[in-house]
Amino acid sequence: MRTLLAPLGAALLLLAGTAQAAGPSVVVSIKPLHSLVAGVTQGVSEPELLLAAGDSPHTYAMRPSEARAVRGADLIVHISPHMETFLEPALAGHDDARSVLTAARLDGVEVIGPRQSHSSGHDTGSGHRDGHRRDYHLWLDPDNAQAITTAVAERLAALDPEHAETYRDNAEAQRARIEALDERLRQRLEPVQGEPYVVFHDAYRYFERHYGLEAVGAVTLNPHQPPGAGHLQELRERIRELGAVCVFSEPQFEPAIVRSLVNGLDARSGALDPLGTDLEAGPDAYFKLLEGLADSFRACLLETG
């Protein structure tokens, strides 16, 4: 009997040690943010992603299992309660401020206000803004990604001192990787700086501002509401007058509107994706997302691609 109990005891001790070594449970709202968090937690744990491919943070409804995961998580990372509104009920039970990391409120993260619509004078609402009319697509600025990386590492180090060194080492490596990506994209996008184009909805201002790109209009003021005929006619006139080179659609929305806009005009059509819909979730997704945006801008705005 003693010989049977000894291996069992050793196995139980091993399981206990594994459980003790496991990192905190982390839940992240959207794929680009999840990628930055996953880069910090590598070697310790894998964060859970809430929004899968094709889901919109503005209209998403959590399943009961996801709501339970959020309520039971040691750390929830999201952009802003004004963007991922679906999280609000599940976050209500998190009284400890350390268990929620809101990217828009972090030191070093800049959140910008909306610009006026190029064609109608109304702000180009994306459905992701609060009463102060903020733009929350902030992950598209590499400087914000750097600040988020640092903050995630420090929050996890406080929650899990045993793995603090790993989190900080991972964050340092990720910041270097973001810096190298930023330099590559600056060089790649330099030839298309100032070339006029139209986006499906005004989701790219952080990326545009960082790399000197020039949108002159948006197809729709709200991606979840079809644009009116009057707005589309104004936009066609603006495309013609300004010589807009390209009109970009998005994979989540019907591209027929974009095709009708460019019909009979010299402008080409392209596609942009601010969320990385078709990318595999993980530490590489953020980098592939920004590389993909740069490639799409360059291919459509340059005659030769």
Secondary structure as UniProt FT lines:
FT   HELIX           2..21
FT   STRAND          26..28
FT   HELIX           31..41
FT   TURN            42..44
FT   STRAND          48..49
FT   TURN            53..54
FT   TURN            57..59
FT   HELIX           64..72
FT   STRAND          75..78
FT   TURN            81..83
FT   HELIX           85..87
FT   HELIX           88..91
FT   TURN            92..93
FT   HELIX           97..99
FT   STRAND          100..102
FT   HELIX           103..105
FT   TURN            107..108
FT   TURN            118..120
FT   TURN            131..132
FT   HELIX           138..140
FT   HELIX           142..159
FT   HELIX           161..163
FT   HELIX           164..189
FT   HELIX           190..192
FT   TURN            193..194
FT   STRAND          196..199
FT   HELIX           205..211
FT   STRAND          214..218
FT   TURN            223..224
FT   HELIX           229..242
FT   STRAND          246..249
FT   TURN            251..252
FT   HELIX           256..262
FT   TURN            263..264
FT   STRAND          268..271
FT   TURN            277..278
FT   TURN            283..284
FT   HELIX           285..301
FT   TURN            303..304
//
